[in-house]
Structures are given as structure tokens and as C-alpha cells.
Amino acid sequence: MTDIFRLDGKTALVTGAGTGLGQHFAQVLARAGARVVIAARRSEKLAETESLITAAGGEAFAVSLDVRSASNISTAFDAAESRFGAVDILVNNAGLGGKTELVDYQEAKWDAIFDTNVKAAWLLSTELIRRSRQGDSSSISIVNIASILAVGAKFGLGPYMASKAAIVQLTRAMALEWGDSGVRANAISPGYFLSEMTEGLFDTPEGRAMQERIPVRRIGDLHELSGPLLLLASDASTYMNGSVVTVDGGHLCRTL
Ligand SMILES: NC(=O)c1ccc[n+]([C@@H]2O[C@H](COP(=O)([O-])OP(=O)(O)OC[C@H]3O[C@@H](n4cnc5c(N)ncnc54)[C@H](OP(=O)(O)O)[C@@H]3O)[C@@H](O)[C@H]2O)c1
């Protein structure tokens, strides 16, 4: 039965794979048998991910990519395809945060957040769809990484929250428009996990109080995202399309 989660023979592309959730996702996909293209801007971080995957017996290929650039994306897909063949699984994970009150936000920072968290997923996914239309798209799975902040609200995180709400709706648009060609698009909405983005957030009085409000009384461990990722990436979820899977220890249940 666990075979339905296997990804042997498939090629996955994970953005932001040099750190945090993306590094973990890349390892999980490789362990499940996929050849994994790992993409981000910092080559030294990608080299770490590549070593972790190859040391565990997996296959990884690092490509330099700024997800905000359409031409960069096209070049990255060319490199990925020439190394591992057509991409079957795309994890749009690269993301950018930032905490500032709305009136103080700089326009450039707003644009960087939306370009990284929303536009990039559209650019990458449409590049994949255009390429797949020249071949067989029946097994493509797109997994977008949203956040519980797509629904919940936190002071000073306006543009991030808005961008994550946008990626949820973009996921649904992908599901609607591409479902008839067998492409599936779903999202994972993580609660809080330790990464570069959240570094320093949890070991403060405010951070500890926040963890007390999570029903399970702790932040998540990266391995607790493995099952949801494999579910959405694999044939275990062939009838899931446009779904948003929340992985937050019940954090969003705490509305009052
Ligand atoms: N950690 C959490 O608690 C949490 C909760 C909910 C959702 N998320 C989401 O999970 C995803 C991963 O975040 P994380 O927590 O793992 O944070 P992270 O460690 O900061 O990872 C973000 C990654 O995105 C990459 N990236 C940023 N801008 C990029 C660009 N223009 N082009 C290519 N890559 C870019 C970065 O690599 P380079 O700088 O090398 O390019 C970095 O490795 C994000 O979408 C985030 O919003 C995280």
C-alpha cells in the first residue's frame, strides 16, 4: 500500500531548496525515489542540500535560479530537462517574509514579496505547463507552499499575509484551468516551523506565548511536513486538485 507514495522514475523541481522547508522537501522527494532538481540563488546552500541527498543515496541536480525572472526560469527548466528529463512534480516553495507596519512598507519590498511568493509560482507553473503540452502532462503535480497566514492575521505581516492568500487562490485557478489535462495543483499551508525565515521568532517571551496558543503547544518539526508533501506529490492523491492541506498542530483552530 505504501507504494502509492513512491516517486520512482519521476523528476521533481523544488524552489528555495537550499534551506528550511525547501531543503527538507527536496530530501523527502529524493528518498521517495524522485530525481530532484534543487533551485535557488545561493549556490553554497544548494551544495549542502545536494550533499545531503547524495549521501542518502538519492539523485539531485542544483540549478541557479531567481524565481522572479522568467528568463532565469526558462534556463533552469532547460538545464533540468537535459539532466533529468521532463519535470513531473513542481514544488513552489521559495518565499520571502518581512515584518513592517503597512504605512512604513517600502514599495520595493512589497513588490519583492509578491514577486517571490505569488508571481514566481505563476511563472514557474506556466512554464511547466507550456513545456508539458509538447509531451505528456498526465502525471504532473504542482504543490504550492502557502501559510496559515493566508487565513490568520498577525500584526506587521500584511503583504506576506496577502501574498499567501493570493497563492491559495492561484492554486485553485491552476486546478480549474489545468485539471482537464491531468495536471493537479494543491497547496500546503504550514503553521510555524524553524527555518531562516522564522529564526529568532520562537525563543522570546512573545514566541513562547505564541507556542502556548497552538493546541499541541509547540511548533512543527520539518519531518511532520513529509507525509502531506508525499501525499500531494504522488499518485496517492490523484483525485485531489485545488486542495489546501493545513499542517499547523491545530493553530488555526484557535480563533478566539
Ligand atoms: N517556516 C515557517 O514557519 C513557514 C510557515 C508557513 C509557510 N512557510 C513558507 O515556506 C516556504 C519556505 O520558507 P522557509 O521557512 O523554509 O524559509 P527560508 O529558509 O528563508 O527559505 C526560503 C528560501 O526561498 C529562497 N528564495 C527566496 N527568494 C528567492 C528568489 N528570488 N529566487 C529563488 N529562491 C528564493 C531562498 O533561497 P536563496 O536566498 O538562496 O535564493 C530560501 O532558501 C516559504 O514559501 C514560506 O513562506 C514557512
The ligand as an ORCA input file, in Angstrom:
! r2SCAN-3c Opt
* xyz 0 1
  N       8.975     28.415      8.359
  C       7.671     28.545      8.558
  O       7.212     28.525      9.718
  C       6.736     28.710      7.391
  C       5.364     28.739      7.664
  C       4.475     28.879      6.614
  C       4.931     28.966      5.324
  N       6.276     28.964      5.084
  C       6.699     29.058      3.692
  O       7.613     28.037      3.414
  C       8.456     28.430      2.333
  C       9.910     28.192      2.720
  O      10.258     29.087      3.759
  P      11.244     28.707      4.933
  O      10.520     28.886      6.191
  O      11.917     27.427      4.652
  O      12.251     29.935      4.857
  P      13.751     30.079      4.286
  O      14.645     29.133      4.971
  O      14.032     31.526      4.347
  O      13.602     29.584      2.785
  C      13.190     30.414      1.746
  C      14.002     30.015      0.524
  O      13.488     30.727     -0.591
  C      14.587     31.024     -1.417
  N      14.297     32.228     -2.184
  C      13.894     33.424     -1.707
  N      13.815     34.317     -2.709
  C      14.167     33.645     -3.841
  C      14.312     34.012     -5.188
  N      14.063     35.267     -5.619
  N      14.687     33.069     -6.086
  C      14.951     31.810     -5.690
  N      14.833     31.396     -4.414
  C      14.462     32.318     -3.496
  C      15.785     31.245     -0.510
  O      16.994     30.813     -1.153
  P      18.060     31.840     -1.791
  O      18.126     33.026     -0.890
  O      19.329     31.049     -1.835
  O      17.544     32.159     -3.160
  C      15.473     30.327      0.663
  O      16.193     29.133      0.595
  C       8.126     29.889      2.057
  O       7.232     29.975      0.974
  C       7.446     30.335      3.338
  O       6.580     31.423      3.130
  C       7.187     28.834      6.094
*
